[in-house]
């Protein structure tokens, strides 16, 4: 625990520890979010999609797993 995730990057640039980033998900991502409430992600996305005529495909950011060479459980 505490060292499971490393080398985080967004659009090829390292994530900065002192910077704040917006995230969205189906569950709270921070303790404050659990008590603050907020708009459910499905409502936010429905409004976003309704406001646009065309949605261009986005480049998918896939995680890279390090140290998994030779691990038969990782396809």
PDB file of N, H, CA, C and O in Angstrom:
ATOM      1  N   UNK A   1       0.827  -1.166   0.000  1.00  0.00           N
ATOM      2  CA  UNK A   1       0.000   0.000   0.000  1.00  0.00           C
ATOM      3  C   UNK A   1       0.883   1.244   0.000  1.00  0.00           C
ATOM      4  O   UNK A   1       1.922   1.277   0.659  1.00  0.00           O
ATOM      5  N   UNK A   2       0.466   2.260  -0.738  1.00  0.00           N
ATOM      6  H   UNK A   2      -0.378   2.233  -1.274  1.00  0.00           H
ATOM      7  CA  UNK A   2       1.210   3.516  -0.790  1.00  0.00           C
ATOM      8  C   UNK A   2       2.206   3.585  -1.929  1.00  0.00           C
ATOM      9  O   UNK A   2       2.744   4.658  -2.201  1.00  0.00           O
ATOM     10  N   UNK A   3       2.473   2.465  -2.609  1.00  0.00           N
ATOM     11  H   UNK A   3       2.036   1.593  -2.388  1.00  0.00           H
ATOM     12  CA  UNK A   3       3.438   2.471  -3.703  1.00  0.00           C
ATOM     13  C   UNK A   3       2.934   1.660  -4.883  1.00  0.00           C
ATOM     14  O   UNK A   3       3.729   1.207  -5.707  1.00  0.00           O
ATOM     15  N   UNK A   4       1.627   1.470  -4.978  1.00  0.00           N
ATOM     16  H   UNK A   4       0.981   1.838  -4.310  1.00  0.00           H
ATOM     17  CA  UNK A   4       1.080   0.619  -6.038  1.00  0.00           C
ATOM     18  C   UNK A   4       1.003   1.334  -7.377  1.00  0.00           C
ATOM     19  O   UNK A   4       1.103   0.689  -8.421  1.00  0.00           O
ATOM     20  N   UNK A   5       0.828   2.644  -7.371  1.00  0.00           N
ATOM     21  H   UNK A   5       0.746   3.167  -6.523  1.00  0.00           H
ATOM     22  CA  UNK A   5       0.702   3.398  -8.615  1.00  0.00           C
ATOM     23  C   UNK A   5       1.876   4.359  -8.708  1.00  0.00           C
ATOM     24  O   UNK A   5       2.181   5.075  -7.754  1.00  0.00           O
ATOM     25  N   UNK A   6       2.538   4.372  -9.874  1.00  0.00           N
ATOM     26  H   UNK A   6       2.290   3.790 -10.649  1.00  0.00           H
ATOM     27  CA  UNK A   6       3.670   5.284 -10.062  1.00  0.00           C
ATOM     28  C   UNK A   6       3.714   5.717 -11.523  1.00  0.00           C
ATOM     29  O   UNK A   6       3.055   5.128 -12.380  1.00  0.00           O
ATOM     30  N   UNK A   7       4.490   6.740 -11.788  1.00  0.00           N
ATOM     31  H   UNK A   7       5.026   7.218 -11.092  1.00  0.00           H
ATOM     32  CA  UNK A   7       4.704   7.241 -13.152  1.00  0.00           C
ATOM     33  C   UNK A   7       3.403   7.623 -13.850  1.00  0.00           C
ATOM     34  O   UNK A   7       3.223   7.319 -15.029  1.00  0.00           O
ATOM     35  N   UNK A   8       2.489   8.289 -13.130  1.00  0.00           N
ATOM     36  H   UNK A   8       2.635   8.535 -12.172  1.00  0.00           H
ATOM     37  CA  UNK A   8       1.235   8.721 -13.747  1.00  0.00           C
ATOM     38  C   UNK A   8       1.498   9.859 -14.715  1.00  0.00           C
ATOM     39  O   UNK A   8       2.267  10.774 -14.421  1.00  0.00           O
ATOM     40  N   UNK A   9       0.849   9.793 -15.881  1.00  0.00           N
ATOM     41  H   UNK A   9       0.225   9.049 -16.120  1.00  0.00           H
ATOM     42  CA  UNK A   9       0.997  10.836 -16.893  1.00  0.00           C
ATOM     43  C   UNK A   9      -0.351  11.110 -17.521  1.00  0.00           C
ATOM     44  O   UNK A   9      -1.215  10.235 -17.569  1.00  0.00           O
ATOM     45  N   UNK A  10      -0.524  12.319 -17.997  1.00  0.00           N
ATOM     46  H   UNK A  10       0.178  13.030 -17.957  1.00  0.00           H
ATOM     47  CA  UNK A  10      -1.721  12.722 -18.711  1.00  0.00           C
ATOM     48  C   UNK A  10      -1.278  13.392 -19.996  1.00  0.00           C
ATOM     49  O   UNK A  10      -0.541  14.378 -19.970  1.00  0.00           O
ATOM     50  N   UNK A  11      -1.727  12.856 -21.123  1.00  0.00           N
ATOM     51  H   UNK A  11      -2.325  12.055 -21.145  1.00  0.00           H
ATOM     52  CA  UNK A  11      -1.327  13.354 -22.443  1.00  0.00           C
ATOM     53  C   UNK A  11       0.196  13.372 -22.592  1.00  0.00           C
ATOM     54  O   UNK A  11       0.766  14.296 -23.173  1.00  0.00           O
ATOM     55  N   UNK A  12       0.836  12.341 -22.060  1.00  0.00           N
ATOM     56  H   UNK A  12       0.373  11.590 -21.588  1.00  0.00           H
ATOM     57  CA  UNK A  12       2.279  12.195 -22.193  1.00  0.00           C
ATOM     58  C   UNK A  12       3.115  13.011 -21.223  1.00  0.00           C
ATOM     59  O   UNK A  12       4.343  12.936 -21.262  1.00  0.00           O
ATOM     60  N   UNK A  13       2.479  13.794 -20.350  1.00  0.00           N
ATOM     61  H   UNK A  13       1.481  13.856 -20.318  1.00  0.00           H
ATOM     62  CA  UNK A  13       3.218  14.615 -19.383  1.00  0.00           C
ATOM     63  C   UNK A  13       2.959  14.094 -17.975  1.00  0.00           C
ATOM     64  O   UNK A  13       1.833  13.713 -17.656  1.00  0.00           O
ATOM     65  N   UNK A  14       3.996  14.071 -17.125  1.00  0.00           N
ATOM     66  H   UNK A  14       4.911  14.380 -17.385  1.00  0.00           H
ATOM     67  CA  UNK A  14       3.814  13.565 -15.760  1.00  0.00           C
ATOM     68  C   UNK A  14       2.762  14.356 -14.983  1.00  0.00           C
ATOM     69  O   UNK A  14       2.664  15.576 -15.111  1.00  0.00           O
ATOM     70  N   UNK A  15       1.981  13.641 -14.179  1.00  0.00           N
ATOM     71  H   UNK A  15       2.061  12.650 -14.075  1.00  0.00           H
ATOM     72  CA  UNK A  15       1.015  14.278 -13.282  1.00  0.00           C
ATOM     73  C   UNK A  15       1.798  15.004 -12.196  1.00  0.00           C
ATOM     74  O   UNK A  15       2.738  14.456 -11.622  1.00  0.00           O
ATOM     75  N   UNK A  16       1.402  16.237 -11.922  1.00  0.00           N
ATOM     76  H   UNK A  16       0.638  16.682 -12.388  1.00  0.00           H
ATOM     77  CA  UNK A  16       2.086  17.036 -10.898  1.00  0.00           C
ATOM     78  C   UNK A  16       1.364  16.889  -9.561  1.00  0.00           C
ATOM     79  O   UNK A  16       0.153  17.097  -9.486  1.00  0.00           O
ATOM     80  N   UNK A  17       2.092  16.535  -8.513  1.00  0.00           N
ATOM     81  H   UNK A  17       3.076  16.366  -8.574  1.00  0.00           H
ATOM     82  CA  UNK A  17       1.492  16.297  -7.201  1.00  0.00           C
ATOM     83  C   UNK A  17       0.819  17.547  -6.635  1.00  0.00           C
ATOM     84  O   UNK A  17      -0.191  17.433  -5.940  1.00  0.00           O
ATOM     85  N   UNK A  18       1.349  18.721  -6.914  1.00  0.00           N
ATOM     86  H   UNK A  18       2.169  18.813  -7.479  1.00  0.00           H
ATOM     87  CA  UNK A  18       0.803  19.952  -6.342  1.00  0.00           C
ATOM     88  C   UNK A  18      -0.349  20.533  -7.161  1.00  0.00           C
ATOM     89  O   UNK A  18      -0.969  21.509  -6.738  1.00  0.00           O
ATOM     90  N   UNK A  19      -0.642  19.956  -8.315  1.00  0.00           N
ATOM     91  H   UNK A  19      -0.138  19.164  -8.659  1.00  0.00           H
ATOM     92  CA  UNK A  19      -1.674  20.483  -9.191  1.00  0.00           C
ATOM     93  C   UNK A  19      -2.985  19.731  -8.972  1.00  0.00           C
ATOM     94  O   UNK A  19      -2.975  18.548  -8.632  1.00  0.00           O
ATOM     95  N   UNK A  20      -4.115  20.418  -9.169  1.00  0.00           N
ATOM     96  H   UNK A  20      -4.123  21.379  -9.445  1.00  0.00           H
ATOM     97  CA  UNK A  20      -5.425  19.788  -9.043  1.00  0.00           C
ATOM     98  C   UNK A  20      -5.926  19.410 -10.431  1.00  0.00           C
ATOM     99  O   UNK A  20      -5.771  20.169 -11.388  1.00  0.00           O
ATOM    100  N   UNK A  21      -6.532  18.222 -10.530  1.00  0.00           N
ATOM    101  H   UNK A  21      -6.658  17.606  -9.752  1.00  0.00           H
ATOM    102  CA  UNK A  21      -7.064  17.711 -11.788  1.00  0.00           C
ATOM    103  C   UNK A  21      -8.537  17.367 -11.592  1.00  0.00           C
ATOM    104  O   UNK A  21      -8.933  16.909 -10.521  1.00  0.00           O
ATOM    105  N   UNK A  22      -9.340  17.587 -12.619  1.00  0.00           N
ATOM    106  H   UNK A  22      -9.018  17.960 -13.490  1.00  0.00           H
ATOM    107  CA  UNK A  22     -10.741  17.193 -12.578  1.00  0.00           C
ATOM    108  C   UNK A  22     -10.848  15.752 -13.024  1.00  0.00           C
ATOM    109  O   UNK A  22     -10.216  15.343 -13.998  1.00  0.00           O
ATOM    110  N   UNK A  23     -11.643  14.990 -12.312  1.00  0.00           N
ATOM    111  H   UNK A  23     -12.156  15.322 -11.521  1.00  0.00           H
ATOM    112  CA  UNK A  23     -11.886  13.608 -12.673  1.00  0.00           C
ATOM    113  C   UNK A  23     -13.383  13.339 -12.587  1.00  0.00           C
ATOM    114  O   UNK A  23     -14.118  14.077 -11.930  1.00  0.00           O
ATOM    115  N   UNK A  24     -13.820  12.301 -13.241  1.00  0.00           N
ATOM    116  H   UNK A  24     -13.224  11.702 -13.775  1.00  0.00           H
ATOM    117  CA  UNK A  24     -15.223  11.895 -13.172  1.00  0.00           C
ATOM    118  C   UNK A  24     -15.272  10.389 -13.045  1.00  0.00           C
ATOM    119  O   UNK A  24     -14.415   9.679 -13.570  1.00  0.00           O
ATOM    120  N   UNK A  25     -16.264   9.916 -12.358  1.00  0.00           N
ATOM    121  H   UNK A  25     -16.961  10.493 -11.931  1.00  0.00           H
ATOM    122  CA  UNK A  25     -16.427   8.487 -12.193  1.00  0.00           C
ATOM    123  C   UNK A  25     -17.794   8.174 -11.636  1.00  0.00           C
ATOM    124  O   UNK A  25     -18.557   9.079 -11.298  1.00  0.00           O
ATOM    125  N   UNK A  26     -18.102   6.911 -11.540  1.00  0.00           N
ATOM    126  H   UNK A  26     -17.482   6.176 -11.814  1.00  0.00           H
ATOM    127  CA  UNK A  26     -19.412   6.517 -11.039  1.00  0.00           C
ATOM    128  C   UNK A  26     -19.452   6.497  -9.518  1.00  0.00           C
ATOM    129  O   UNK A  26     -20.532   6.426  -8.932  1.00  0.00           O
ATOM    130  N   UNK A  27     -18.302   6.559  -8.873  1.00  0.00           N
ATOM    131  H   UNK A  27     -17.425   6.618  -9.349  1.00  0.00           H
ATOM    132  CA  UNK A  27     -18.234   6.546  -7.409  1.00  0.00           C
ATOM    133  C   UNK A  27     -17.368   7.728  -6.949  1.00  0.00           C
ATOM    134  O   UNK A  27     -16.564   8.238  -7.729  1.00  0.00           O
ATOM    135  N   UNK A  28     -17.520   8.164  -5.705  1.00  0.00           N
ATOM    136  H   UNK A  28     -18.173   7.750  -5.071  1.00  0.00           H
ATOM    137  CA  UNK A  28     -16.687   9.270  -5.204  1.00  0.00           C
ATOM    138  C   UNK A  28     -15.199   8.923  -5.304  1.00  0.00           C
ATOM    139  O   UNK A  28     -14.800   7.784  -5.059  1.00  0.00           O
ATOM    140  N   UNK A  29     -14.387   9.918  -5.665  1.00  0.00           N
ATOM    141  H   UNK A  29     -14.711  10.843  -5.864  1.00  0.00           H
ATOM    142  CA  UNK A  29     -12.946   9.696  -5.794  1.00  0.00           C
ATOM    143  C   UNK A  29     -12.163  10.336  -4.662  1.00  0.00           C
ATOM    144  O   UNK A  29     -10.940  10.207  -4.607  1.00  0.00           O
ATOM    145  N   UNK A  30     -12.847  11.026  -3.757  1.00  0.00           N
ATOM    146  H   UNK A  30     -13.840  11.131  -3.801  1.00  0.00           H
ATOM    147  CA  UNK A  30     -12.188  11.665  -2.613  1.00  0.00           C
ATOM    148  C   UNK A  30     -13.165  11.680  -1.447  1.00  0.00           C
ATOM    149  O   UNK A  30     -14.380  11.640  -1.643  1.00  0.00           O
ATOM    150  N   UNK A  31     -12.634  11.736  -0.249  1.00  0.00           N
ATOM    151  H   UNK A  31     -11.647  11.768  -0.091  1.00  0.00           H
ATOM    152  CA  UNK A  31     -13.482  11.774   0.937  1.00  0.00           C
ATOM    153  C   UNK A  31     -14.463  12.935   0.881  1.00  0.00           C
ATOM    154  O   UNK A  31     -15.633  12.767   1.224  1.00  0.00           O
ATOM    155  N   UNK A  32     -14.006  14.117   0.453  1.00  0.00           N
ATOM    156  H   UNK A  32     -13.055  14.254   0.174  1.00  0.00           H
ATOM    157  CA  UNK A  32     -14.878  15.295   0.399  1.00  0.00           C
ATOM    158  C   UNK A  32     -16.050  15.070  -0.548  1.00  0.00           C
ATOM    159  O   UNK A  32     -17.144  15.583  -0.315  1.00  0.00           O
ATOM    160  N   UNK A  33     -15.830  14.312  -1.606  1.00  0.00           N
ATOM    161  H   UNK A  33     -14.941  13.896  -1.796  1.00  0.00           H
ATOM    162  CA  UNK A  33     -16.892  14.062  -2.583  1.00  0.00           C
ATOM    163  C   UNK A  33     -18.016  13.239  -1.983  1.00  0.00           C
ATOM    164  O   UNK A  33     -19.165  13.362  -2.407  1.00  0.00           O
ATOM    165  N   UNK A  34     -17.702  12.396  -0.997  1.00  0.00           N
ATOM    166  H   UNK A  34     -16.769  12.296  -0.653  1.00  0.00           H
ATOM    167  CA  UNK A  34     -18.719  11.551  -0.374  1.00  0.00           C
ATOM    168  C   UNK A  34     -19.722  12.397   0.400  1.00  0.00           C
ATOM    169  O   UNK A  34     -20.906  12.062   0.454  1.00  0.00           O
ATOM    170  N   UNK A  35     -19.263  13.476   0.992  1.00  0.00           N
ATOM    171  H   UNK A  35     -18.301  13.748   0.948  1.00  0.00           H
ATOM    172  CA  UNK A  35     -20.152  14.310   1.792  1.00  0.00           C
ATOM    173  C   UNK A  35     -20.675  15.502   1.007  1.00  0.00           C
ATOM    174  O   UNK A  35     -21.737  16.035   1.330  1.00  0.00           O
ATOM    175  N   UNK A  36     -19.947  15.928  -0.020  1.00  0.00           N
ATOM    176  H   UNK A  36     -19.085  15.495  -0.283  1.00  0.00           H
ATOM    177  CA  UNK A  36     -20.345  17.123  -0.772  1.00  0.00           C
ATOM    178  C   UNK A  36     -21.467  16.834  -1.753  1.00  0.00           C
ATOM    179  O   UNK A  36     -22.144  17.756  -2.207  1.00  0.00           O
ATOM    180  N   UNK A  37     -21.672  15.570  -2.084  1.00  0.00           N
ATOM    181  H   UNK A  37     -21.121  14.821  -1.715  1.00  0.00           H
ATOM    182  CA  UNK A  37     -22.704  15.234  -3.065  1.00  0.00           C
ATOM    183  C   UNK A  37     -22.220  15.577  -4.457  1.00  0.00           C
ATOM    184  O   UNK A  37     -21.144  15.147  -4.872  1.00  0.00           O
ATOM    185  N   UNK A  38     -23.010  16.348  -5.175  1.00  0.00           N
ATOM    186  H   UNK A  38     -23.884  16.698  -4.838  1.00  0.00           H
ATOM    187  CA  UNK A  38     -22.633  16.714  -6.528  1.00  0.00           C
ATOM    188  C   UNK A  38     -23.513  16.002  -7.531  1.00  0.00           C
ATOM    189  O   UNK A  38     -24.289  15.111  -7.182  1.00  0.00           O
ATOM    190  N   UNK A  39     -23.382  16.402  -8.766  1.00  0.00           N
ATOM    191  H   UNK A  39     -22.752  17.125  -9.049  1.00  0.00           H
ATOM    192  CA  UNK A  39     -24.206  15.862  -9.837  1.00  0.00           C
ATOM    193  C   UNK A  39     -23.727  14.467 -10.236  1.00  0.00           C
ATOM    194  O   UNK A  39     -22.528  14.268 -10.435  1.00  0.00           O
ATOM    195  N   UNK A  40     -24.628  13.509 -10.356  1.00  0.00           N
ATOM    196  H   UNK A  40     -25.601  13.671 -10.194  1.00  0.00           H
ATOM    197  CA  UNK A  40     -24.211  12.176 -10.812  1.00  0.00           C
ATOM    198  C   UNK A  40     -23.589  12.251 -12.204  1.00  0.00           C
ATOM    199  O   UNK A  40     -24.043  13.026 -13.046  1.00  0.00           O
ATOM    200  N   UNK A  41     -22.557  11.454 -12.448  1.00  0.00           N
ATOM    201  H   UNK A  41     -22.188  10.825 -11.764  1.00  0.00           H
ATOM    202  CA  UNK A  41     -21.819  11.499 -13.711  1.00  0.00           C
ATOM    203  C   UNK A  41     -22.717  11.202 -14.900  1.00  0.00           C
ATOM    204  O   UNK A  41     -22.525  11.773 -15.973  1.00  0.00           O
ATOM    205  N   UNK A  42     -23.705  10.310 -14.728  1.00  0.00           N
ATOM    206  H   UNK A  42     -23.861   9.846 -13.856  1.00  0.00           H
ATOM    207  CA  UNK A  42     -24.567   9.981 -15.872  1.00  0.00           C
ATOM    208  C   UNK A  42     -25.424  11.168 -16.279  1.00  0.00           C
ATOM    209  O   UNK A  42     -25.733  11.312 -17.462  1.00  0.00           O
ATOM    210  N   UNK A  43     -25.826  12.035 -15.331  1.00  0.00           N
ATOM    211  H   UNK A  43     -25.575  11.918 -14.370  1.00  0.00           H
ATOM    212  CA  UNK A  43     -26.579  13.245 -15.677  1.00  0.00           C
ATOM    213  C   UNK A  43     -25.686  14.256 -16.391  1.00  0.00           C
ATOM    214  O   UNK A  43     -26.095  14.876 -17.373  1.00  0.00           O
ATOM    215  N   UNK A  44     -24.469  14.415 -15.891  1.00  0.00           N
ATOM    216  H   UNK A  44     -24.136  13.912 -15.094  1.00  0.00           H
ATOM    217  CA  UNK A  44     -23.519  15.336 -16.502  1.00  0.00           C
ATOM    218  C   UNK A  44     -23.202  14.910 -17.935  1.00  0.00           C
ATOM    219  O   UNK A  44     -23.175  15.745 -18.838  1.00  0.00           O
ATOM    220  N   UNK A  45     -22.963  13.614 -18.145  1.00  0.00           N
ATOM    221  H   UNK A  45     -22.984  12.936 -17.411  1.00  0.00           H
ATOM    222  CA  UNK A  45     -22.632  13.116 -19.481  1.00  0.00           C
ATOM    223  C   UNK A  45     -23.827  13.191 -20.424  1.00  0.00           C
ATOM    224  O   UNK A  45     -23.661  13.489 -21.607  1.00  0.00           O
ATOM    225  N   UNK A  46     -25.017  12.926 -19.923  1.00  0.00           N
ATOM    226  H   UNK A  46     -25.152  12.684 -18.962  1.00  0.00           H
ATOM    227  CA  UNK A  46     -26.213  13.019 -20.775  1.00  0.00           C
ATOM    228  C   UNK A  46     -26.378  14.449 -21.285  1.00  0.00           C
ATOM    229  O   UNK A  46     -26.667  14.660 -22.463  1.00  0.00           O
ATOM    230  N   UNK A  47     -26.194  15.428 -20.403  1.00  0.00           N
ATOM    231  H   UNK A  47     -25.959  15.256 -19.447  1.00  0.00           H
ATOM    232  CA  UNK A  47     -26.303  16.837 -20.806  1.00  0.00           C
ATOM    233  C   UNK A  47     -25.209  17.188 -21.820  1.00  0.00           C
ATOM    234  O   UNK A  47     -25.482  17.857 -22.817  1.00  0.00           O
ATOM    235  N   UNK A  48     -23.997  16.749 -21.576  1.00  0.00           N
ATOM    236  H   UNK A  48     -23.775  16.206 -20.767  1.00  0.00           H
ATOM    237  CA  UNK A  48     -22.876  17.011 -22.481  1.00  0.00           C
ATOM    238  C   UNK A  48     -23.161  16.445 -23.871  1.00  0.00           C
ATOM    239  O   UNK A  48     -22.964  17.129 -24.876  1.00  0.00           O
ATOM    240  N   UNK A  49     -23.623  15.202 -23.926  1.00  0.00           N
ATOM    241  H   UNK A  49     -23.783  14.647 -23.110  1.00  0.00           H
ATOM    242  CA  UNK A  49     -23.877  14.565 -25.217  1.00  0.00           C
ATOM    243  C   UNK A  49     -25.052  15.202 -25.952  1.00  0.00           C
ATOM    244  O   UNK A  49     -25.022  15.314 -27.177  1.00  0.00           O
ATOM    245  N   UNK A  50     -26.078  15.618 -25.227  1.00  0.00           N
ATOM    246  H   UNK A  50     -26.102  15.527 -24.231  1.00  0.00           H
ATOM    247  CA  UNK A  50     -27.230  16.274 -25.869  1.00  0.00           C
ATOM    248  C   UNK A  50     -26.842  17.611 -26.487  1.00  0.00           C
ATOM    249  O   UNK A  50     -27.424  18.016 -27.493  1.00  0.00           O
ATOM    250  N   UNK A  51     -25.860  18.306 -25.896  1.00  0.00           N
ATOM    251  H   UNK A  51     -25.387  17.977 -25.078  1.00  0.00           H
ATOM    252  CA  UNK A  51     -25.447  19.630 -26.363  1.00  0.00           C
ATOM    253  C   UNK A  51     -24.579  19.574 -27.617  1.00  0.00           C
ATOM    254  O   UNK A  51     -24.323  20.617 -28.219  1.00  0.00           O
ATOM    255  N   UNK A  52     -24.127  18.414 -28.024  1.00  0.00           N
ATOM    256  H   UNK A  52     -24.335  17.567 -27.535  1.00  0.00           H
ATOM    257  CA  UNK A  52     -23.243  18.292 -29.170  1.00  0.00           C
ATOM    258  C   UNK A  52     -23.917  17.544 -30.306  1.00  0.00           C
ATOM    259  O   UNK A  52     -24.621  16.558 -30.088  1.00  0.00           O
ATOM    260  N   UNK A  53     -23.691  18.025 -31.519  1.00  0.00           N
ATOM    261  H   UNK A  53     -23.119  18.825 -31.696  1.00  0.00           H
ATOM    262  CA  UNK A  53     -24.252  17.369 -32.700  1.00  0.00           C
ATOM    263  C   UNK A  53     -23.384  16.179 -33.117  1.00  0.00           C
ATOM    264  O   UNK A  53     -23.899  15.135 -33.516  1.00  0.00           O
ATOM    265  N   UNK A  54     -22.063  16.349 -33.019  1.00  0.00           N
ATOM    266  H   UNK A  54     -21.645  17.198 -32.694  1.00  0.00           H
ATOM    267  CA  UNK A  54     -21.117  15.313 -33.436  1.00  0.00           C
ATOM    268  C   UNK A  54     -20.103  15.113 -32.321  1.00  0.00           C
ATOM    269  O   UNK A  54     -19.577  16.081 -31.771  1.00  0.00           O
ATOM    270  N   UNK A  55     -19.834  13.879 -31.996  1.00  0.00           N
ATOM    271  H   UNK A  55     -20.261  13.093 -32.442  1.00  0.00           H
ATOM    272  CA  UNK A  55     -18.812  13.546 -30.996  1.00  0.00           C
ATOM    273  C   UNK A  55     -17.684  12.822 -31.731  1.00  0.00           C
ATOM    274  O   UNK A  55     -17.879  11.726 -32.256  1.00  0.00           O
ATOM    275  N   UNK A  56     -16.517  13.437 -31.764  1.00  0.00           N
ATOM    276  H   UNK A  56     -16.359  14.327 -31.337  1.00  0.00           H
ATOM    277  CA  UNK A  56     -15.362  12.805 -32.403  1.00  0.00           C
ATOM    278  C   UNK A  56     -14.754  11.785 -31.442  1.00  0.00           C
ATOM    279  O   UNK A  56     -14.748  12.003 -30.230  1.00  0.00           O
ATOM    280  N   UNK A  57     -14.245  10.680 -31.971  1.00  0.00           N
ATOM    281  H   UNK A  57     -14.250  10.502 -32.955  1.00  0.00           H
ATOM    282  CA  UNK A  57     -13.614   9.688 -31.095  1.00  0.00           C
ATOM    283  C   UNK A  57     -12.386  10.278 -30.416  1.00  0.00           C
ATOM    284  O   UNK A  57     -11.615  11.020 -31.025  1.00  0.00           O
ATOM    285  N   UNK A  58     -12.222   9.935 -29.154  1.00  0.00           N
ATOM    286  H   UNK A  58     -12.848   9.332 -28.660  1.00  0.00           H
ATOM    287  CA  UNK A  58     -11.061  10.412 -28.397  1.00  0.00           C
ATOM    288  C   UNK A  58      -9.985   9.333 -28.404  1.00  0.00           C
ATOM    289  O   UNK A  58     -10.279   8.145 -28.534  1.00  0.00           O
ATOM    290  N   UNK A  59      -8.755   9.760 -28.266  1.00  0.00           N
ATOM    291  H   UNK A  59      -8.517  10.725 -28.160  1.00  0.00           H
ATOM    292  CA  UNK A  59      -7.649   8.812 -28.158  1.00  0.00           C
ATOM    293  C   UNK A  59      -7.724   8.167 -26.776  1.00  0.00           C
ATOM    294  O   UNK A  59      -7.735   8.861 -25.760  1.00  0.00           O
ATOM    295  N   UNK A  60      -7.773   6.866 -26.745  1.00  0.00           N
ATOM    296  H   UNK A  60      -7.764   6.302 -27.570  1.00  0.00           H
ATOM    297  CA  UNK A  60      -7.886   6.142 -25.496  1.00  0.00           C
ATOM    298  C   UNK A  60      -6.542   6.090 -24.791  1.00  0.00           C
ATOM    299  O   UNK A  60      -5.536   5.691 -25.378  1.00  0.00           O
ATOM    300  N   UNK A  61      -6.531   6.492 -23.541  1.00  0.00           N
ATOM    301  H   UNK A  61      -7.348   6.816 -23.063  1.00  0.00           H
ATOM    302  CA  UNK A  61      -5.320   6.427 -22.717  1.00  0.00           C
ATOM    303  C   UNK A  61      -5.350   5.111 -21.946  1.00  0.00           C
ATOM    304  O   UNK A  61      -6.169   4.946 -21.042  1.00  0.00           O
ATOM    305  N   UNK A  62      -4.480   4.185 -22.285  1.00  0.00           N
ATOM    306  H   UNK A  62      -3.815   4.320 -23.020  1.00  0.00           H
ATOM    307  CA  UNK A  62      -4.435   2.897 -21.616  1.00  0.00           C
ATOM    308  C   UNK A  62      -3.278   2.851 -20.625  1.00  0.00           C
ATOM    309  O   UNK A  62      -2.194   3.352 -20.924  1.00  0.00           O
ATOM    310  N   UNK A  63      -3.487   2.260 -19.450  1.00  0.00           N
ATOM    311  H   UNK A  63      -4.368   1.854 -19.207  1.00  0.00           H
ATOM    312  CA  UNK A  63      -2.381   2.143 -18.495  1.00  0.00           C
ATOM    313  C   UNK A  63      -1.356   1.129 -18.984  1.00  0.00           C
ATOM    314  O   UNK A  63      -1.701   0.160 -19.660  1.00  0.00           O
ATOM    315  N   UNK A  64      -0.103   1.360 -18.639  1.00  0.00           N
ATOM    316  H   UNK A  64       0.177   2.147 -18.089  1.00  0.00           H
ATOM    317  CA  UNK A  64       0.965   0.402 -18.921  1.00  0.00           C
ATOM    318  C   UNK A  64       1.345  -0.259 -17.608  1.00  0.00           C
ATOM    319  O   UNK A  64       1.617   0.423 -16.620  1.00  0.00           O
ATOM    320  N   UNK A  65       1.364  -1.561 -17.596  1.00  0.00           N
ATOM    321  H   UNK A  65       1.142  -2.115 -18.398  1.00  0.00           H
ATOM    322  CA  UNK A  65       1.747  -2.292 -16.398  1.00  0.00           C
ATOM    323  C   UNK A  65       3.230  -2.621 -16.473  1.00  0.00           C
ATOM    324  O   UNK A  65       3.688  -3.258 -17.422  1.00  0.00           O
ATOM    325  N   UNK A  66       3.974  -2.183 -15.468  1.00  0.00           N
ATOM    326  H   UNK A  66       3.602  -1.666 -14.697  1.00  0.00           H
ATOM    327  CA  UNK A  66       5.416  -2.449 -15.429  1.00  0.00           C
ATOM    328  C   UNK A  66       5.697  -3.674 -14.570  1.00  0.00           C
ATOM    329  O   UNK A  66       4.970  -3.962 -13.619  1.00  0.00           O
ATOM    330  N   UNK A  67       6.743  -4.376 -14.912  1.00  0.00           N
ATOM    331  H   UNK A  67       7.334  -4.141 -15.684  1.00  0.00           H
ATOM    332  CA  UNK A  67       7.154  -5.528 -14.125  1.00  0.00           C
ATOM    333  C   UNK A  67       6.273  -6.758 -14.342  1.00  0.00           C
ATOM    334  O   UNK A  67       6.236  -7.650 -13.495  1.00  0.00           O
ATOM    335  N   UNK A  68       5.578  -6.808 -15.448  1.00  0.00           N
ATOM    336  H   UNK A  68       5.608  -6.082 -16.136  1.00  0.00           H
ATOM    337  CA  UNK A  68       4.685  -7.936 -15.719  1.00  0.00           C
ATOM    338  C   UNK A  68       5.228  -8.881 -16.775  1.00  0.00           C
ATOM    339  O   UNK A  68       4.542  -9.828 -17.161  1.00  0.00           O
ATOM    340  N   UNK A  69       6.445  -8.647 -17.252  1.00  0.00           N
ATOM    341  H   UNK A  69       7.002  -7.878 -16.938  1.00  0.00           H
ATOM    342  CA  UNK A  69       7.036  -9.532 -18.256  1.00  0.00           C
ATOM    343  C   UNK A  69       7.076 -10.965 -17.725  1.00  0.00           C
ATOM    344  O   UNK A  69       7.518 -11.205 -16.601  1.00  0.00           O
ATOM    345  N   UNK A  70       6.620 -11.898 -18.528  1.00  0.00           N
ATOM    346  H   UNK A  70       6.262 -11.703 -19.441  1.00  0.00           H
ATOM    347  CA  UNK A  70       6.632 -13.304 -18.129  1.00  0.00           C
ATOM    348  C   UNK A  70       5.485 -13.705 -17.234  1.00  0.00           C
ATOM    349  O   UNK A  70       5.418 -14.860 -16.814  1.00  0.00           O
ATOM    350  N   UNK A  71       4.573 -12.791 -16.925  1.00  0.00           N
ATOM    351  H   UNK A  71       4.628 -11.853 -17.267  1.00  0.00           H
ATOM    352  CA  UNK A  71       3.420 -13.099 -16.086  1.00  0.00           C
ATOM    353  C   UNK A  71       2.312 -13.652 -16.986  1.00  0.00           C
ATOM    354  O   UNK A  71       1.701 -12.903 -17.748  1.00  0.00           O
ATOM    355  N   UNK A  72       2.053 -14.952 -16.902  1.00  0.00           N
ATOM    356  H   UNK A  72       2.550 -15.560 -16.283  1.00  0.00           H
ATOM    357  CA  UNK A  72       1.052 -15.586 -17.740  1.00  0.00           C
ATOM    358  C   UNK A  72      -0.362 -15.133 -17.442  1.00  0.00           C
ATOM    359  O   UNK A  72      -1.254 -15.353 -18.261  1.00  0.00           O
ATOM    360  N   UNK A  73      -0.594 -14.519 -16.320  1.00  0.00           N
ATOM    361  H   UNK A  73       0.131 -14.340 -15.655  1.00  0.00           H
ATOM    362  CA  UNK A  73      -1.931 -14.037 -15.963  1.00  0.00           C
ATOM    363  C   UNK A  73      -2.294 -12.723 -16.597  1.00  0.00           C
ATOM    364  O   UNK A  73      -3.447 -12.298 -16.521  1.00  0.00           O
ATOM    365  N   UNK A  74      -1.325 -12.060 -17.229  1.00  0.00           N
ATOM    366  H   UNK A  74      -0.389 -12.405 -17.290  1.00  0.00           H
ATOM    367  CA  UNK A  74      -1.568 -10.775 -17.890  1.00  0.00           C
ATOM    368  C   UNK A  74      -1.527 -11.018 -19.385  1.00  0.00           C
ATOM    369  O   UNK A  74      -0.478 -11.353 -19.936  1.00  0.00           O
ATOM    370  N   UNK A  75      -2.674 -10.850 -20.049  1.00  0.00           N
ATOM    371  H   UNK A  75      -3.526 -10.578 -19.601  1.00  0.00           H
ATOM    372  CA  UNK A  75      -2.734 -11.087 -21.497  1.00  0.00           C
ATOM    373  C   UNK A  75      -2.403  -9.814 -22.239  1.00  0.00           C
ATOM    374  O   UNK A  75      -2.398  -9.801 -23.470  1.00  0.00           O
TER     375      UNK A  75
END
